[in-house]
Amino acid sequence: MNSDIALGSVIQGSLSQGLEVRLHPDISVEDMRVGKFLVVEGTRSRFFCLLTDVTLGTSTPRIFSNPPSPQDSFLREVLAGSGTYGMVTLSPMLMFTPESQGIVDVENTSLSSFQTNSNSDAVLLPVKTIPNHFSQVFDASERDFRIVFGWEDDPQRKNFSVGQPLDMDVPVCINLDRFVERSNGIFGKSGTGKSFLTRLLLSGIIRKQAAVNLMFDMHSEYGWYAMKEGKNVSTVKGLAQLFPGQVEIYTLDSQGTKRRGVSSAQDLFLSYEQIEMEDLRLVGYELGLSDASIDNANILASEFGKSWIVQLLNMTNEEIKEFCETKQGHMGSIMALQRKLMRFDNLKYMRPVCTHNYIDRLLESLDAGKHVIIEFGSHSNMLSYMLVTNMITRRIHSSYVKKADNFLRTRNPQDRPQPLVITIEEAHRFLDSAIVHQTIFGTIAREMRKYFVTLLVVDQRPSGIDPEVMSQVGTRVTCLLNDEKDINAIFTGVSGGQGLRSVLAKLDSKQQALILGHAVPMPVVVRTRPYDSDFYREIGDTDWSEKTNEEVLVAAEIAKADLGF
């Protein structure tokens, strides 16, 4: 597309409903795609807009009653642009008034102008007016994209390219400093590439040193390597291979991790004494615990302290009966609780007592600036996932609250905690309206930003997340969604979301995403950056060779065996 050629003229519109643009006769309506980035040249301002709808118009209803035949190309050409025409609807997102700011020279298109005006986003204003009638509409140029989204090598910002516009080869960057300030979400139905997008964004955070990451890797696909989707059997490089020395892997299944060829992973064990009542409530559904069982668990915890689970598992029926007679417990509920907690004996990572506090060791790694990935291996079930993530995250919450309070007391920059991003998959399991107020993840999403901890939630069912939590999600990276409830959830708390619904619904099922929120100046649709050998080289990695098909097939069989397939 040539950004110097006018595409059409603004004929009507409003600030709330958007602008209606009539395309010029020589512009094909088929070149207009939902999600396209366009610029309207007003009298005094430039308006950066997103194309949200495409329609066909006619100057008279008589054309409908007597349309030209398919073979009459001459009549169709005569009618084009006068009797028939294309229309597009634009949603203005930002406006730029160079005369009043005096910072950026619109006529200067050299890259040096971007680099000398690195604070160019300071002149971008929220849209509070609209352009005049017959203002001309143009394709966005490379300069427009750089004014709005910056560039990756900006020395004053931690920008990271996540992809390109649908019809241009210009990087679209997000500001990672703003990204880690708030909790964020990656959404999309199954198979749209959420895991690859997550790996891409985590790579950017690590490379730009914007924060430290704690990744709960339920399916062991972020640490060392992961299977690549497609007909050819191949793998992609994990974060520990991309950033050696910066990423540490902890595993709940050391044998399975070693069978997959990961020799550098550290064991992670948890003890019964570390399980608190809040952890038990969260997995109550997975264990089948009733409210009566939880009440009796509280009685046991009051009597035996931290060792109550070990004591309960070792109690005989007679001892349970005697306990109930003296402590007013319910014998049936306690015996049922004992049977259900015996499932913990099948978890390889659980110990009655641990000689080392592995959670403290993990916290020491995070304090040292290391990025931590916790692999679940063969324990990729919801019981293990919800139990382990909640146990570890609650202790991190407690640690960061103390650090933040100390920083506020001393005001010493050296005491400032390094921002932490906690990544969780299947986020609706933790953030459902029924339990969100009981989980540590709901607390983090609502208030932990002031304690330098945020969430990166990855989910295919955003409608299952509590609306209050969704309203706190700062940046939303959304792949294709089909369910109406999920689409509505994405735009919770987003002004002008109605116009973006059609954009989201028209995304391709692969390698396209709508990005909106705190880390980008305006919503934008991108072709996501490929996660391949070119990406490895671009971020500075030089030691990569593709695994052979035989090696990959062996790894795939091992992974299937670990997952019980």
RAJO-V911399 format. One record per residue. RES is the residue in three letters. PHI is phi in radians with two decimals (none if undefined). PSI is psi in whole degrees, -180 to 180 (999 if undefined). Layout:
BEGIN
[[RES	PHI	PSI] [RES	PHI	PSI]]
END
This chain:
BEGIN
[[MET	none	141] [ASN	-1.71	117] [SER	-1.29	-6] [ASP	-1.57	-9] [ILE	-1.68	125] [ALA	-1.20	135] [LEU	-1.64	-30] [GLY	-3.08	-174] [SER	-2.23	143] [VAL	-1.28	124] [ILE	-1.92	-28] [GLN	-2.92	177] [GLY	2.60	-180] [SER	-2.61	165] [LEU	-1.14	-35] [SER	-1.48	-35] [GLN	-1.72	-11] [GLY	1.72	178] [LEU	-1.81	139] [GLU	-1.78	128] [VAL	-2.12	128] [ARG	-1.63	124] [LEU	-1.26	147] [HIS	-1.20	155] [PRO	-0.99	-31] [ASP	-1.52	4] [ILE	-1.82	123] [SER	-1.37	134] [VAL	-1.14	-22] [GLU	-1.25	-15] [ASP	-1.46	-8] [MET	-1.64	116] [ARG	-2.00	138] [VAL	-1.04	133] [GLY	1.73	-4] [LYS	-1.21	147] [PHE	-1.74	117] [LEU	-2.17	161] [VAL	-2.19	132] [VAL	-1.85	125] [GLU	-1.56	100] [GLY	-1.43	-177] [THR	-1.15	-41] [ARG	-2.13	-13] [SER	-2.36	157] [ARG	-1.82	134] [PHE	-1.95	121] [PHE	-1.56	123] [CYS	-2.26	158] [LEU	-1.98	131] [LEU	-1.35	121] [THR	-1.97	-15] [ASP	-2.77	153] [VAL	-2.27	131] [THR	-2.39	166] [LEU	-1.95	140] [GLY	-2.24	159] [THR	-2.34	152] [SER	-1.43	-19] [THR	-2.60	143] [PRO	-1.16	-15] [ARG	-1.10	-27] [ILE	-1.13	-33] [PHE	-1.13	-39] [SER	-1.34	-23] [ASN	-2.46	68] [PRO	-1.24	154] [PRO	-1.16	150] [SER	-1.23	156] [PRO	-1.02	-27] [GLN	-1.47	-13] [ASP	-1.56	76] [SER	-1.20	-30] [PHE	-1.12	-47] [LEU	-1.16	-37] [ARG	-1.13	-38] [GLU	-1.19	-34] [VAL	-1.17	-42] [LEU	-1.28	-27] [ALA	-1.06	126] [GLY	1.61	-21] [SER	-2.02	-65] [GLY	-1.34	-35] [THR	-2.19	148] [TYR	-2.79	164] [GLY	-1.74	148] [MET	-2.26	144] [VAL	-2.27	151] [THR	-1.91	128] [LEU	-1.98	142] [SER	-1.90	107] [PRO	-1.14	131] [MET	-1.95	-39] [LEU	-2.51	157] [MET	-2.32	153] [PHE	-2.38	120] [THR	-2.07	90] [PRO	-1.13	-31] [GLU	-1.12	-40] [SER	-1.37	-22] [GLN	-1.64	-39] [GLY	1.16	29] [ILE	-1.92	-44] [VAL	-1.98	132] [ASP	-1.56	111] [VAL	-1.13	-31] [GLU	-1.31	-21] [ASN	-1.51	114] [THR	-1.86	10] [SER	-1.32	152] [LEU	-1.12	-26] [SER	-1.09	-29] [SER	-1.17	-32] [PHE	-1.23	-40] [GLN	-1.31	-30] [THR	-1.42	-16] [ASN	-2.10	62] [SER	-1.16	-15] [ASN	-1.72	32] [SER	-1.09	-24] [ASP	-1.19	-12] [ALA	-1.19	-22] [VAL	-1.59	-5] [LEU	-1.39	129] [LEU	-2.05	151] [PRO	-1.14	148] [VAL	-1.35	119] [LYS	-2.20	9] [THR	-2.65	-179] [ILE	-2.33	160] [PRO	-1.26	166] [ASN	-1.25	167] [HIS	-0.95	143] [PHE	1.17	15] [SER	-1.07	143] [GLN	-1.52	146] [VAL	-1.96	135] [PHE	-2.27	158] [ASP	-1.13	144] [ALA	-1.19	138] [SER	-1.64	173] [GLU	-1.05	-37] [ARG	-1.11	-40] [ASP	-1.06	-44] [PHE	-1.10	-38] [ARG	-1.25	-35] [ILE	-1.11	-41] [VAL	-1.45	-48] [PHE	-1.86	-2] [GLY	1.28	-163] [TRP	-2.46	157] [GLU	-1.20	-28] [ASP	-1.64	18] [ASP	-1.05	118] [PRO	-1.23	-17] [GLN	-1.72	-4] [ARG	-2.44	153] [LYS	-1.64	72] [ASN	-1.49	147] [PHE	-2.45	129] [SER	-1.33	125] [VAL	-1.86	-6] [GLY	2.89	-161] [GLN	-2.34	159] [PRO	-1.08	166] [LEU	-1.13	-28] [ASP	-2.22	18] [MET	-2.50	159] [ASP	-1.83	59] [VAL	-2.12	132] [PRO	-1.14	139] [VAL	-1.87	119] [CYS	-1.88	149] [ILE	-1.93	151] [ASN	-1.52	107] [LEU	-1.19	-30] [ASP	-1.06	-42] [ARG	-1.31	-31] [PHE	-1.09	-43] [VAL	-1.47	-4] [GLU	-1.21	-29] [ARG	-2.31	166] [SER	-1.22	148] [ASN	-2.35	166] [GLY	-2.42	144] [ILE	-2.08	118] [PHE	-2.20	159] [GLY	2.74	153] [LYS	-1.25	168] [SER	-1.03	135] [GLY	1.56	5] [THR	-1.62	-2] [GLY	1.71	29] [LYS	-1.10	-40] [SER	-1.12	-40] [PHE	-1.20	-37] [LEU	-1.14	-41] [THR	-1.09	-46] [ARG	-1.09	-37] [LEU	-1.11	-49] [LEU	-1.18	-39] [LEU	-1.13	-36] [SER	-1.06	-41] [GLY	-1.13	-42] [ILE	-1.10	-41] [ILE	-1.18	-46] [ARG	-1.11	-41] [LYS	-1.52	-3] [GLN	0.96	44] [ALA	-1.41	-26] [ALA	-2.95	175] [VAL	-1.79	151] [ASN	-1.98	141] [LEU	-2.12	113] [MET	-1.96	120] [PHE	-1.56	103] [ASP	-1.69	90] [MET	-1.13	-37] [HIS	-1.96	18] [SER	0.93	53] [GLU	-2.21	12] [TYR	-2.03	-22] [GLY	-1.36	-71] [TRP	-1.75	-53] [TYR	-2.74	167] [ALA	-2.50	153] [MET	-1.21	138] [LYS	-1.63	135] [GLU	-1.26	149] [GLY	2.33	177] [LYS	-1.24	-39] [ASN	-1.40	136] [VAL	-1.43	115] [SER	-2.72	174] [THR	-2.20	164] [VAL	-2.07	158] [LYS	-1.35	138] [GLY	-1.47	173] [LEU	-1.16	-33] [ALA	-1.18	-31] [GLN	-1.37	-36] [LEU	-1.20	-35] [PHE	-2.24	68] [PRO	-1.10	138] [GLY	1.52	-16] [GLN	-1.85	-20] [VAL	-2.08	131] [GLU	-2.00	140] [ILE	-1.89	127] [TYR	-1.93	141] [THR	-2.25	142] [LEU	-1.56	-9] [ASP	-2.38	81] [SER	-1.10	-37] [GLN	-1.14	-46] [GLY	-1.11	-38] [THR	-1.14	-41] [LYS	-1.19	-37] [ARG	-1.09	-29] [ARG	-1.46	5] [GLY	1.54	14] [VAL	-1.73	105] [SER	-1.68	-14] [SER	-1.66	2] [ALA	-1.28	145] [GLN	-1.77	144] [ASP	-1.22	148] [LEU	-2.31	116] [PHE	-2.09	148] [LEU	-2.18	155] [SER	-2.00	158] [TYR	-1.04	-32] [GLU	-1.18	-20] [GLN	-1.50	-10] [ILE	-1.39	121] [GLU	-1.87	170] [MET	-1.08	-35] [GLU	-1.12	-37] [ASP	-1.11	-41] [LEU	-1.20	-38] [ARG	-1.10	-39] [LEU	-1.12	-37] [VAL	-1.71	14] [GLY	-1.02	-39] [TYR	-1.19	-42] [GLU	-1.13	-35] [LEU	-1.53	-13] [GLY	1.32	33] [LEU	-1.47	135] [SER	-1.56	169] [ASP	-1.06	-35] [ALA	-1.13	-38] [SER	-1.13	-41] [ILE	-1.14	-41] [ASP	-1.07	-43] [ASN	-1.25	-29] [ALA	-1.10	-38] [ASN	-1.10	-39] [ILE	-1.12	-43] [LEU	-1.12	-43] [ALA	-1.12	-36] [SER	-1.15	-33] [GLU	-1.44	-44] [PHE	-1.86	-7] [GLY	1.27	-147] [LYS	-1.12	-23] [SER	-1.56	17] [TRP	-1.13	-34] [ILE	-1.19	-44] [VAL	-1.07	-43] [GLN	-1.08	-44] [LEU	-1.12	-44] [LEU	-1.14	-24] [ASN	-1.67	-3] [MET	-1.37	141] [THR	-1.51	171] [ASN	-1.06	-39] [GLU	-1.12	-41] [GLU	-1.18	-36] [ILE	-1.14	-42] [LYS	-1.08	-44] [GLU	-1.12	-40] [PHE	-1.08	-44] [CYS	-1.13	-33] [GLU	-1.22	-32] [THR	-1.65	-26] [LYS	-2.01	8] [GLN	1.10	32] [GLY	-1.48	166] [HIS	-1.77	118] [MET	-1.07	-45] [GLY	-1.07	-43] [SER	-1.19	-39] [ILE	-1.21	-39] [MET	-1.17	-39] [ALA	-1.14	-40] [LEU	-1.08	-42] [GLN	-1.06	-46] [ARG	-1.08	-42] [LYS	-1.30	-33] [LEU	-1.30	-14] [MET	-1.14	-15] [ARG	-1.08	-25] [PHE	-1.10	-27] [ASP	-1.13	-21] [ASN	-1.50	-5] [LEU	-1.58	116] [LYS	-1.08	-26] [TYR	-1.55	-6] [MET	-1.59	137] [ARG	-2.28	146] [PRO	-1.01	-43] [VAL	-2.52	137] [CYS	-1.82	134] [THR	-1.25	-28] [HIS	-2.06	148] [ASN	-1.57	98] [TYR	-1.22	-28] [ILE	-1.18	-39] [ASP	-1.09	-39] [ARG	-1.12	-40] [LEU	-1.11	-42] [LEU	-1.11	-36] [GLU	-1.10	-37] [SER	-1.12	-44] [LEU	-1.12	-41] [ASP	-1.10	-30] [ALA	-1.44	4] [GLY	1.50	11] [LYS	-1.47	145] [HIS	-1.64	132] [VAL	-2.00	131] [ILE	-2.06	125] [ILE	-1.83	112] [GLU	-1.60	139] [PHE	-1.70	-20] [GLY	1.00	-127] [SER	-1.29	-7] [HIS	-1.64	35] [SER	-1.48	53] [ASN	-1.99	162] [MET	-1.19	-29] [LEU	-1.08	-51] [SER	-1.14	-42] [TYR	-1.10	-47] [MET	-1.26	-37] [LEU	-1.16	-51] [VAL	-1.18	-46] [THR	-1.07	-41] [ASN	-1.22	-42] [MET	-1.06	-46] [ILE	-1.26	-44] [THR	-1.16	-36] [ARG	-1.12	-36] [ARG	-1.28	-34] [ILE	-1.14	-41] [HIS	-0.97	-49] [SER	-1.08	-42] [SER	-1.14	-43] [TYR	-1.27	-31] [VAL	-1.08	-42] [LYS	-1.13	-43] [LYS	-1.12	-43] [ALA	-1.15	-40] [ASP	-1.11	-39] [ASN	-1.14	-40] [PHE	-1.13	-41] [LEU	-1.15	-29] [ARG	-1.34	-44] [THR	-1.54	-29] [ARG	1.00	24] [ASN	-1.57	122] [PRO	-0.97	-29] [GLN	-1.22	-19] [ASP	-1.58	-2] [ARG	-1.22	123] [PRO	-1.13	143] [GLN	-1.27	132] [PRO	-0.95	140] [LEU	-2.13	132] [VAL	-1.95	120] [ILE	-1.80	120] [THR	-1.79	125] [ILE	-2.26	139] [GLU	-1.69	169] [GLU	0.88	46] [ALA	-1.10	-28] [HIS	-1.14	-19] [ARG	-1.15	-31] [PHE	-1.70	-23] [LEU	-2.01	19] [ASP	-1.13	147] [SER	-0.99	-31] [ALA	-1.26	-28] [ILE	-2.18	-2] [VAL	-1.05	-31] [HIS	-1.39	-8] [GLN	-1.76	-12] [THR	-1.77	154] [ILE	-1.19	-25] [PHE	-1.22	-35] [GLY	-1.11	-39] [THR	-1.12	-44] [ILE	-1.11	-45] [ALA	-1.08	-34] [ARG	-1.50	-36] [GLU	-2.45	-7] [MET	-1.32	-8] [ARG	-0.96	-36] [LYS	-1.30	-11] [TYR	-1.85	14] [PHE	1.23	25] [VAL	-2.17	131] [THR	-2.33	166] [LEU	-1.87	148] [LEU	-2.08	103] [VAL	-1.68	136] [VAL	-2.10	121] [ASP	-2.74	150] [GLN	-1.78	-2] [ARG	-2.27	70] [PRO	-1.06	-22] [SER	-1.19	-18] [GLY	-1.43	-5] [ILE	-1.60	139] [ASP	-0.95	131] [PRO	-0.97	-36] [GLU	-1.09	-39] [VAL	-1.21	-43] [MET	-1.04	-35] [SER	-1.17	-19] [GLN	-1.60	-6] [VAL	-1.28	117] [GLY	-1.28	-51] [THR	-2.13	132] [ARG	-2.09	119] [VAL	-1.87	109] [THR	-2.11	121] [CYS	-1.50	-170] [LEU	-1.07	134] [LEU	-2.27	140] [ASN	-1.92	-30] [ASP	-1.24	131] [GLU	-1.07	-39] [LYS	-1.16	-38] [ASP	-1.17	-40] [ILE	-1.12	-42] [ASN	-1.08	-38] [ALA	-1.14	-35] [ILE	-1.05	-36] [PHE	-1.71	18] [THR	-1.10	122] [GLY	1.35	10] [VAL	-1.83	120] [SER	-1.27	140] [GLY	1.29	19] [GLY	-1.18	-24] [GLN	-1.06	-40] [GLY	-1.23	-21] [LEU	-1.53	-13] [ARG	-1.04	-43] [SER	-1.17	-30] [VAL	-1.16	-46] [LEU	-1.13	-40] [ALA	-1.21	-19] [LYS	-1.77	10] [LEU	-1.18	150] [ASP	-1.22	160] [SER	-1.35	-12] [LYS	-2.33	141] [GLN	0.98	33] [GLN	-2.39	142] [ALA	-2.63	147] [LEU	-1.71	125] [ILE	-1.99	127] [LEU	-2.60	153] [GLY	2.20	-154] [HIS	-1.14	-33] [ALA	-1.56	-6] [VAL	-2.22	144] [PRO	-1.15	-29] [MET	-2.66	158] [PRO	-1.07	145] [VAL	-2.65	144] [VAL	-1.75	131] [VAL	-2.23	152] [ARG	-1.48	114] [THR	-1.13	147] [ARG	-1.11	130] [PRO	-1.13	143] [TYR	-1.81	87] [ASP	-2.56	-168] [SER	-1.08	-32] [ASP	-1.13	-41] [PHE	-1.11	-41] [TYR	-1.00	-45] [ARG	-1.16	-38] [GLU	-1.13	-30] [ILE	-1.64	7] [GLY	1.75	5] [ASP	-1.51	133] [THR	-2.10	-10] [ASP	-1.85	79] [TRP	-2.55	130] [SER	-2.38	135] [GLU	-1.07	141] [LYS	-1.23	148] [THR	-1.23	160] [ASN	-1.03	-37] [GLU	-1.11	-43] [GLU	-1.11	-40] [VAL	-1.18	-41] [LEU	-1.10	-39] [VAL	-1.10	-45] [ALA	-1.10	-38] [ALA	-1.14	-41] [GLU	-1.14	-39] [ILE	-1.11	-44] [ALA	-1.09	-41] [LYS	-1.10	-42] [ALA	-1.11	-40] [ASP	-1.12	-33] [LEU	-1.54	-3] [GLY	1.46	21] [PHE	-1.51	999]]
END
